[in-house]
Amino acid sequence: MSSEYERPERDDDATACAYTSYDNDEDVEYDEKESVDGEVPATGRGAEGVERRVWQALYEVEDPEMPISIVDLGLIYGVSVEDGVAAVDMTLTYTGCPARDMLINEVKQSVSAVEGVDTAEIAVVWSPGWTVDMVTEQGKESLREFGLSV
Amino acid sequence: MAAADDATFASTDDLDETEQEAVQDLLFRLADDELVLAERYTEWQVRAPTLESDISMANIAQDELGHARLWYEVLKDFGHDETDLIWERDADDFRHSTLVEQPFAEGDWADAIVRAYLYDVAEDIQLHALENSTFEPIRDRVGKVLGEEDYHLEYATNWLERLAADDEGRENVQDAVDRLYPYALTLFEPTDEEVEATIVERGLRGEDLVELRDTWHDRVSDFLESIGIEVPGLDLPDQYDVHISPDELPEHLGRDGDHTDHWESLLDEMTEAYDELGRDYATHIMDDDE
């Protein structure tokens, strides 16, 4: 069996991956993002006023493990602001997500800091369940850049 | 037995007292099974037969913990908190089946795989029976959980096929099936017959435990027999009232709070750090609310 196996050889033209940091295109605002089909996730396209600022704040929150905004990742299912109370419905990619508390806390802090928001209420929802199809086209590009095949 | 009408319950506020009891009962069954099985699985971390299986078991344990959390979260809506749900709960208040608390004999990988298989088939059947639950918070969670369960079954059947491919492995699998099958039957025992009747009457679960068990038995037997493993028949008594329990049930069912001695020592182990540190509430890395 082992005689059949050919050990892979180094390709002389190959170079090691030089990426150590991944920059998002800073000029792109959230509302230019293409949303995926269906009601969720939401991307905040067309939001105005304080809700627009909340979306912008959410767009700046990145997944703890990959250089992608949680909005592009498709985690945000809905945002509404009423009388200074911002309600955010979000999901997680995985029920056993070890970064759960950290991510929810970061969302809460980012949204609370938005001008016009007094309190932020974050609800974690599971329906419909997140799948990789919920990542926006821009998000997929970020993930490809990171080396994932999506 | 369908729901009396097409009533659905959007939240705990829509439930009367009887329904509240039934929903909590259903949730405790789901959550406690997942928590305790995950706790047992972690014993295989760094001890499984290959590096890949170490990682797989650890990952499956993490999945089951995630699912336990999803169900415990709904219980929080009934006023429970993590401290009383896990860290300060008495051993005989847990409602998991005695299948998941059984210890593994040292190095008995066949036991781990057979147990995972018997459990995962039962979980799959049960989750499908919850897809149309009249209680929304349960129904809304089922899809995500099912999506994370498929590969558990794939993993278990794949290993069973390999283990059963030679005489020694097949014997180990057969021993594990003979030993674990009665315990697996406790997965389908009611925690309380009256409460169980409410679960079905109000459509909280689409099928009763006997229907789930029949489906499970057929599916498990078909597959195990196809790889040369004998599966005990399901011997049911002639007379029954509400729920039919098979004759093969073990002495301790778990569902009724009566567990084997292994549970108390496992719970002690699980809460050892909490006890050693003299805690009286569950601490979090991040505060839920500032």
Interface residues (C-beta under 8 A of the other chain):
Chain A: Y94 T95 G96 C97 P98 D101 M102 I104 N105 V125 W126 S127 P128 G129 W130 T131
Chain B: Q62 D63 E64 L65 G66 H67 R69 L70 R139 D140 R141 G143 K144 V145 G147 E148 H284 I285 M286
